Amino acid sequence: MITVSPIMLSIAGSVAALFVVFGLGVMVSRQMLASLRFFMGQSIALTLSALVLADALHTVNLLWVALITFVTKVIAVPLVLRWAAGEEVYGRREVDQALGIPASVLVAAVFALVGWFAVAPVLPTLHGVPFAVINLPTGLIMVLWGAFTVALRRESVAQMMGLLIMENGAFFGSIAIVHNLTVIAEIAAAVDVPIVALVIGLLIRSIRRVTGSTRVGTLDKLHEH
Amino acid sequence: MNTEWLPALILLVPLCGALLALANRRSAPYFSVLAAFITLLLAISAAWQVEAHGPLSGSDGLFYLDALGALYLLPVSFVYFTSSLYAIGYLWARQQEQAKDAAEPRYRQYFPLMNVFALVILAVPLVANLALMWIAIELTTVFSAFLVAYEDRAEALEAAWKYVALTSMGAMIALLGVLMLYYGTHAAGQAPTWDGLLKAAPHMSAPLLLLAFVLWLIGFGAKTGLVPMHTWLPDAHSQAPASVCAVLSGVETSAALYMLLRIYPALAVNPGIHDPAAWYMTAGLITVGSAAFMLIQVHDFKRMFAYSTIEHMGIILTACGIGAAVHEQGTVYQLFAHGFTKSFCFFAAGLAGIIFGTQEIAKVRGLISRAPAVGWALILGTLAIAGAPPFALFLSEFEILDTGYSNGQYLPTGLLTAFIVIAFIALAYQATRIAFGTPDTAQNEPSPAIKIPRSSLAAMAIAFIPVLVFGFYLPPPLTHLVHEAAQLLEVQG
């Protein structure tokens, strides 16, 4: 049975709160650049969470997770986006979305409840996993919010942010329970994010070249007549 | 005989094919066909070894191939080979059809991507670790996005974007499920592999296992094309080149379904999870039923085959639920036969599209009188995929329904029968309109400049062999492999 000090639990809880706030920022921010900055902030919160857990649980593997997260999401992804859709992201352009911000926040609150109730029966069964009660519900809520962001936004770069916060959510939830991914899986996971970002970035470039914009909300030619 | 190197070699050959194709544009198609052919031979050899000596493992536990994996590996490698051969002439003819003065097809973009795409699909049944399987499945989307968008039109990019957004969203949802199972197996002192999961499952917390499964069902369900996460599938198939559709529909969607099938025994042996078969039957029947009705009102023949893929994914999922604890031979045979049959259908559809310059069913009539080989291929492919005798899918669907009725599963089996019949009628009706209708000479006259490419016809002829032969003869080693694979899904007692 692993015991951790209340201070570490409160630090982990504070980092989780930051993680949620940044996630909400990605979902509702009106400008693309702000959305990207919120995503970077959230990735830093994920890095911090991995460092806190690495220290509290004496797990070296989580230090690797922290390093991989920081390098891929805080450094590599913004660079890829600058290259793929620099004008769109850094031009302080407003992002279209299907719902207004108050309605989006309301839906996000409902998803938070759904996420919590989905994880609640699991938590009592996770004996000896002190941070699961903080990280697992937060992670699942972020996965749901990310999916909602993809559905909500009409802009390819903003939808990509949704996908990336989903991945942040999955990792935020899992670092509390999984500290032992094999080395090959960790390397593969580290390579995976930049590849995904690069390919999606290339696709965004193609969309902009062919349609003159990265707004995917206007791409609606394909359906049954 | 030392066979440890086989799984690694199966992945190494497509990688070499990709690198050679990238290095030499002119020879790119030939390097790819050669790599695909060697991969097919290696896959047959690996399946043979599994059938004769049991599961293969290698590279210090990095790879593991059992009967179900081997049975899935065969259609993947076969479709990779036929699709590579088909693409050589098809891409050329498609380029000529769209713009007469166009340059050569972009082989240097297409073939390296196709080789890497095949590599990651092949990795799904070969790697042992659950996290690596997830990475392989996610990368199938990444490497095929530009194959879907190959024609570089707004519609193709729209289809590729929808495909990437929806299936990546699914992958992220499944990721949390994968990592939960990672925890579950580790907590029970087991390795995060199929075998470890099965051993750990009885001791795992039921809420954890159930939540992980629900995340898999939604996440991998999006990639499989389960309704309502199916919307990317008809769009991607209507825009992607037919050679890509053959791989996407024939074997890529089944990669995620393979994951959903393999988790079933773990759910069934956990004492806290009651009747997991009901989840499979419900999700499967919703998918089959929706696809059957969508097939009635479809207007594009490539979309028609895409809806048929959705239907088959639903049939396999329902079959897994129906056959639970009894008999899963129909389920695994359906998974096996669908790959061969669907790729053949897309090969025929692709050539029909080139002949008429359109995919709209209403504008295509009298295909048999214009191009008999393609017309008959379309008719036979449609009958085969609809489950008519004497083709392979008839046997598997008959087996599934027989299992359901003989075990008293009257309601789900009755519904499945009704949906299969509706889909059969819809498919047969659409295919007969295309093949036998009176040719409209006023519009859509085929261009005399466009000839049906010989490599594509050859690939189609090769693809037809298993579709026909496996309907009435399955070699004894393959029969044994099907039996062994079915046992991996059956939960005794």
Interface residues (C-beta under 8 A of the other chain):
Chain A: A118 V119 P121 V122 T125 L126 V129 G139 L140 V143 G146 A147 V150 S156 Q159 G162 L163 M166 E167 G169 A170 G173 S174 I177 V178 N180 L181 T182 I184 A185 A188 A189 D192 I195 V196 V199 I200 L202 L203 S206 I207 V210 T211 V216 L219 D220 K221 L222 H223 E224 H225
Chain B: L62 N129 A131 L132 I135 E138 L139 V142 F143 A145 F146 A149 D152 R153 A154 E155 L157 E158 A159 A160 W161 K162 V164 A165 S168 M169 M172 I173 L175 L176 L179 M180 Y182 Y183 H186 S205 P207 L208 L211 V214 P234 D235 S238 Q239 M294 Q297 V298 H299 R303
